[in-house]
Amino acid sequence: MSDQGREGGLGAPTRHPLNQNDPKFWDEAALNKELERVFDICHGCRRCVSLCNAFPTLFDLVDESPTLEVDGVAVADFTKVVDQCYLCDLCYLTKCPYVPPHEWNVDFPHTMLRAKAVKFKKGDSKFRDRLITSTDLVGKVASMPLINSLVNGGNKNKTIRNLLEYTLEIHKDAKLPDYASKTARRKNAVHIYNTSVQETATNSAQDRVTLFTTCYCNYNEPDITNSIIKILQHNNVFVELPFREHCCGMPKLELGDLESVKKLKEQNIPVLYECVQRGNAIMAAVPSCVLMFKQELPLMFPDDEHVKAVAEAFYDPFEYLHKLHKEGKFRTDFKKSLGNVSYHVACHQRVQNIGPKTRQILELIQDTEVKSIERCSGHDGTYGVKKETLKYANKIVAPIVRQVKQQDPDFYGSDCPIAGKHIENNLDTDQKALHPIDLLLLAYDL
């Protein structure tokens, strides 16, 4: 019997192209029909109820409807479910038995993405959401002299935060990240690609990496970029930064602004493709950015060979370090142990299907035990700061917080620095979250 139409089949899950250029993609009547079909399958299964607030929202709508079925839910209420999905992809990866190649062909995240795109195209999006997903713009302004101090001070001022909640609906209790006055690319300008660097790299037998700094590491936590550079150099890897870099597009994708995603792709891919042509691997420290280049852009632009080449060259940092380890090139001259480490596995890293590479590398450190926590943190970068969703983000992260407290670790952190901060904020202790890259740097004592 073929596995294709059977729940629990052995076929590997597949993702179909998004098909955003097909006019049917934008047909609202066809979309609502597909939403009803997918929601009906989810209602009959319900195994994703603990993942996020999208599924409880859906099931409450069904249970409160006159028919107790999806056909009793008003189509206008479908958007309530869509608004709760932040495309973590965990339902697709870990729970749903009906993903393709199953004949029911359920791709909940991309169905939500289609709905978000239709909603955005209709103009049904808030100024707040368009602003906070413009990470390059916000970062550039917030890192400017004088403005930088005002932004960081204002984010901690109760009166200003109350005003921010009233005007932009940014929750007054959401802890917003500081912005660096000197960005990662400015701090590491010596590594930005130029002709002399190209000649050095071309004539070198070293492994070579182009480090895509990401908006968050560039503007908010530049020390993560510094740590990656130190670790790669310690492992005899030549590092350069792309001569130009823009947001990967993930925030705009989650908003449904596919036109902005396309524009960002057209700005980033030519630069990164040139790096690939020079023989470089590409790396980024934020899993969402890696996933954007590895999965989402190829699914949006399946016929673009340059997108495909960049995707194949893109690595999660620990995926790349594990590759070095397999090749006998990874240095294990650690000076310090880490003891007991609570390690949160970020959703967008899990979706890459690279395996537990971070844990495997950290466990090479002597006298170090790594306990993985595989649950969504619920922050998503924007979901965890909005007035209407912060309470859900805090509820979703609660099981992780409980596990960290139970494990009483010497260190804890996440591959996603934003998730790490969200866990830290909910732990409400003096212990700070550390990115695994920083833990590795600590073990090397660099």
C-alpha positions in Angstrom: 0.0 0.0 0.0 1.3 3.4 -0.9 2.2 5.8 2.0 1.0 8.8 0.1 -2.6 8.9 1.3 -2.0 7.3 4.7 -1.6 9.1 8.0 1.8 8.4 9.4 3.3 7.6 6.0 7.0 7.2 5.8 7.4 9.7 2.9 9.5 12.8 3.8 7.5 16.0 4.1 7.8 18.3 1.1 7.1 22.0 0.6 5.4 23.2 -2.6 6.3 26.5 -4.1 4.2 29.4 -2.8 2.9 30.3 -6.3 2.3 33.9 -5.4 2.4 34.8 -9.1 -0.6 32.7 -9.9 -3.8 34.8 -10.0 -5.6 32.1 -8.0 -3.3 32.8 -5.1 -4.9 36.2 -4.7 -8.5 35.1 -5.3 -10.2 35.8 -1.9 -13.1 33.4 -2.5 -10.7 30.6 -3.4 -8.6 31.5 -0.3 -11.6 31.3 2.0 -12.6 27.9 0.6 -9.0 26.6 1.2 -9.0 28.1 4.7 -12.3 26.3 5.5 -10.9 23.0 4.1 -7.7 23.2 6.2 -9.5 24.4 9.3 -11.9 21.5 9.0 -9.0 19.0 8.9 -7.3 20.8 11.9 -10.6 20.7 13.8 -10.9 16.9 13.3 -7.3 16.4 14.5 -6.5 19.0 17.2 -3.0 17.7 18.0 -1.5 21.1 17.4 -3.5 22.8 20.2 -0.5 23.3 22.5 1.8 24.9 19.9 0.6 28.5 19.7 -2.5 30.5 20.0 -3.7 30.1 16.4 -5.1 26.6 17.1 -6.9 27.4 20.4 -8.4 30.4 18.6 -9.7 28.2 15.8 -11.0 25.5 18.1 -12.8 28.0 20.3 -14.5 29.5 17.2 -15.6 26.1 16.2 -16.8 25.0 19.7 -18.8 28.3 20.1 -20.4 28.0 16.7 -24.0 26.8 16.3 -23.0 23.7 14.3 -19.9 22.8 16.4 -18.2 22.5 13.0 -16.1 24.9 10.8 -19.1 25.6 8.6 -20.7 27.4 11.6 -17.8 29.8 11.9 -18.2 33.2 10.1 -15.8 33.7 7.3 -15.0 37.1 8.7 -13.6 35.4 11.8 -11.1 33.4 9.9 -8.7 36.3 10.2 -8.7 35.9 14.0 -6.8 32.6 13.4 -4.6 34.1 10.7 -3.5 37.0 13.0 -2.3 34.5 15.7 0.0 32.6 13.3 3.6 33.9 13.2 4.9 31.2 10.8 7.1 29.3 13.3 6.4 26.2 11.1 6.4 23.8 14.1 2.9 22.5 13.2 4.2 21.5 9.8 7.5 20.1 11.1 6.5 18.3 14.3 2.8 17.7 14.5 0.7 17.6 11.3 0.3 14.1 9.8 -1.4 15.5 6.7 1.5 17.5 5.2 2.5 16.7 1.6 3.0 14.1 0.1 -0.2 13.1 2.0 -3.2 13.6 -0.3 -4.8 16.1 2.0 -1.8 18.4 1.3 -2.0 20.5 4.5 0.5 23.3 4.8 -0.9 25.4 7.6 1.8 28.0 7.8 1.8 28.7 4.0 -2.0 28.8 4.0 -1.8 31.4 6.7 0.9 33.2 4.7 -1.4 33.3 1.7 -4.1 34.8 3.9 -1.7 37.4 5.3 -0.6 38.3 1.8 -4.2 38.8 0.6 -5.0 40.8 3.7 -1.9 43.0 3.2 -2.7 43.6 -0.4 -6.2 44.8 0.5 -4.6 47.4 2.7 -5.8 45.8 5.9 -2.6 46.2 8.0 -1.7 48.6 10.7 1.0 51.3 10.4 2.5 49.8 13.5 3.1 46.5 11.8 4.5 48.1 8.7 6.9 50.1 10.9 8.2 47.4 13.2 8.8 45.0 10.3 11.0 47.7 8.6 13.9 46.5 10.7 16.6 48.2 8.5 14.9 51.6 8.7 14.2 51.4 12.4 17.7 50.2 13.1 19.4 52.9 11.0 17.5 55.6 12.7 17.8 54.2 16.3 21.6 53.8 16.0 22.2 57.4 15.0 24.0 59.7 17.4 21.8 61.5 19.9 18.7 59.6 18.6 20.3 56.4 19.9 20.3 57.6 23.5 16.8 59.0 23.2 15.4 55.6 21.8 17.2 53.5 24.4 16.1 55.8 27.2 12.6 56.1 25.9 12.2 52.4 25.8 12.7 52.3 29.5 10.7 55.4 30.4 7.2 54.6 31.8 5.6 57.7 30.5 6.9 57.2 27.0 6.0 53.6 27.0 2.4 54.4 28.0 2.3 56.9 25.1 3.8 54.3 22.8 1.1 51.8 23.8 -1.6 54.4 23.2 -0.4 55.5 19.8 1.3 52.5 18.2 -0.1 49.7 20.4 3.3 48.5 21.4 2.7 46.9 24.8 4.0 49.1 27.6 5.4 46.0 29.5 7.1 44.5 26.5 10.9 44.7 27.0 12.3 46.2 23.8 15.9 45.6 22.8 18.6 48.3 23.1 20.0 49.7 19.9 23.8 49.9 19.5 25.4 53.2 18.8 28.0 51.4 16.8 26.6 48.7 14.6 28.3 45.3 14.0 29.1 46.3 10.4 30.8 49.5 11.6 32.7 47.7 14.3 33.9 45.1 11.8 34.3 47.4 8.8 37.7 45.9 8.1 36.0 42.6 7.2 33.6 44.1 4.6 34.5 42.8 1.2 36.8 44.7 -1.1 39.2 43.9 -3.9 42.3 43.4 -1.7 40.3 41.0 0.6 39.2 39.2 -2.5 42.8 38.6 -3.6 43.8 37.4 -0.2 40.8 35.0 0.0 41.3 33.7 -3.5 45.0 32.9 -3.0 44.3 31.3 0.4 43.7 27.6 1.0 41.5 28.5 4.0 37.8 27.8 4.2 35.9 31.0 3.5 32.7 32.4 5.0 30.6 35.4 4.2 28.9 36.5 7.4 25.4 38.0 6.8 25.2 40.1 10.0 21.3 40.3 10.1 19.4 43.3 11.3 19.2 42.2 14.9 22.9 41.4 15.3 23.9 44.5 13.4 21.7 47.0 15.3 20.9 45.3 18.6 23.5 42.7 19.6 26.7 43.4 17.6 28.8 41.3 20.1 27.3 38.2 18.6 28.9 39.1 15.3 32.2 39.8 17.0 32.0 36.3 18.7 31.3 34.5 15.4 34.3 36.2 13.7 36.6 35.3 16.6 35.4 31.7 16.6 35.8 31.3 12.8 39.2 32.9 12.8 40.2 30.6 15.7 39.3 27.7 13.5 41.3 29.1 10.5 38.3 30.2 8.5 38.6 33.4 6.5 35.7 35.7 7.3 34.2 38.6 5.3 31.0 40.7 5.4 29.1 41.3 2.2 29.8 44.8 0.8 26.1 45.6 1.0 23.4 44.0 3.2 19.7 44.5 3.6 17.0 42.8 5.8 16.5 39.2 4.8 12.8 39.8 4.4 11.4 37.5 7.0 9.6 40.3 9.0 7.9 41.4 5.8 7.1 37.8 4.9 5.3 37.3 8.2 3.4 40.5 7.6 2.3 39.2 4.1 4.1 42.0 2.3 5.4 39.9 -0.5 6.3 42.8 -2.7 8.8 44.1 -0.1 10.2 40.5 0.2 10.8 40.5 -3.6 12.5 43.9 -3.4 14.8 42.8 -0.6 15.6 39.6 -2.5 16.6 41.6 -5.5 18.9 43.7 -3.3 20.5 40.8 -1.4 20.8 37.9 -3.8 23.1 39.4 -6.4 25.6 40.4 -3.6 25.4 37.0 -1.9 25.5 35.1 -5.3 28.8 36.9 -6.0 30.1 35.5 -2.7 29.1 32.0 -3.7 30.8 32.4 -7.0 34.0 33.2 -5.1 33.7 29.9 -3.3 32.4 31.3 0.0 29.9 29.6 2.3 27.4 32.0 3.8 26.3 32.2 7.4 23.9 34.1 9.7 23.5 33.9 13.5 19.7 34.4 13.5 17.8 31.2 12.5 14.9 33.1 10.9 17.3 34.8 8.5 19.0 31.5 7.6 15.6 29.9 7.0 14.6 32.8 4.8 17.4 32.2 2.4 17.4 28.4 2.7 13.7 27.8 2.4 11.3 30.7 1.9 13.0 32.5 -0.9 13.5 29.3 -2.9 9.8 28.4 -2.4 8.8 31.9 -3.6 11.3 32.0 -6.5 11.8 28.3 -7.5 13.1 29.1 -11.0 15.7 31.6 -9.9 19.1 29.8 -10.1 20.9 32.5 -8.1 18.4 32.1 -5.2 19.0 28.3 -5.4 22.8 28.7 -5.3 22.7 31.1 -2.3 20.3 28.7 -0.5 22.7 25.8 -1.0 25.6 27.8 0.3 23.8 29.1 3.4 24.6 27.6 6.9 23.5 27.9 10.4 26.7 28.7 12.4 26.7 25.4 14.3 25.8 23.5 11.1 29.0 24.9 9.6 31.1 24.3 12.7 29.9 20.7 12.7 30.9 20.4 9.1 34.4 21.5 10.0 34.3 18.9 12.9 33.5 16.1 10.4 36.4 17.2 8.2 38.8 17.2 11.2 39.2 21.0 11.0 37.3 22.1 14.2 39.5 23.0 17.1 38.6 21.5 20.5 41.3 23.3 22.5 38.7 24.5 25.0 40.0 26.2 28.2 36.8 26.2 30.3 33.9 23.8 30.8 30.3 25.1 30.7 28.8 22.7 33.3 25.0 22.4 33.0 23.5 24.2 30.0 19.8 24.7 29.2 19.6 25.1 25.5 16.4 26.3 23.8 16.2 25.0 20.2 14.8 27.8 18.0 11.8 26.9 15.8 13.3 28.3 12.6 16.5 26.3 13.3 14.5 23.1 13.8 12.7 23.7 10.5 16.0 23.6 8.7 16.2 19.9 9.4 19.9 20.0 10.2 19.8 18.0 13.4 21.0 19.0 16.8 24.3 20.5 15.6 24.5 23.2 18.4 24.1 20.6 21.1 26.6 18.3 19.4 29.3 21.0 19.2 28.7 22.3 22.8 29.0 18.7 24.1 32.5 18.5 22.7 33.4 20.8 25.5 34.8 18.9 28.5 32.5 18.6 31.6 29.6 20.1 29.8 26.0 18.7 29.7 23.5 20.2 27.3 19.8 19.8 28.0 17.7 20.7 24.9 14.3 22.4 25.2 12.3 22.0 22.0 9.3 24.3 22.3 8.5 27.6 20.7 9.3 30.8 22.7 6.4 32.6 21.3 8.2 35.9 20.6 8.7 36.0 16.9 10.3 39.5 17.0 7.0 41.3 16.6 4.3 39.1 18.2 6.0 39.4 21.6 5.8 43.3 21.6 2.3 44.0 20.4 -0.4 45.2 22.8 -2.8 42.4 21.8 -0.4 39.5 21.7 2.2 39.9 24.4 0.0 38.0 26.9 0.0 35.0 24.5 3.7 35.3 23.9 4.3 35.1 27.6 1.9 32.1 27.9 3.7 30.2 25.1 7.1 30.7 26.6 6.0 29.6 30.1 6.8 25.9 29.6 10.4 26.8 28.6 10.8 29.0 31.6 9.6 26.2 33.9 12.1 23.8 32.4 15.0 26.2 32.7 14.1 26.8 36.4 13.9 23.0 37.0 17.2 22.4 35.3 18.9 25.2 37.4 21.6 25.6 34.7 25.0 27.3 34.9 24.1 28.8 31.5 21.1 29.0 29.3 20.3 30.5 25.9 18.9 30.0 22.4 20.2 30.0 18.8 17.6 32.7 18.3 18.9 35.7 20.3 15.4 37.3 20.4 14.0 34.0 21.9 16.8 34.0 24.4 15.9 37.5 25.6 12.2 36.6 25.8 13.1 33.6 28.0 15.3 35.9 30.1 12.6 38.5 30.5 10.1 35.9 31.7 12.6 34.1 34.1 12.8 37.4 36.0 16.2 36.5 37.5 19.6 38.2 37.3 20.9 35.3 35.1 21.3 36.5 31.5 20.6 34.4 28.4 23.7 33.8 26.3 23.8 32.9 22.6 25.4 29.4 22.1 28.1 31.2 20.0 29.0 33.2 23.1 29.1 30.1 25.1 31.5 28.6 22.7 33.6 31.7 22.8 33.6 31.4 26.6 34.8 27.8 26.5 37.6 28.8 24.1 38.4 31.7 26.5 39.0 34.0 23.5 
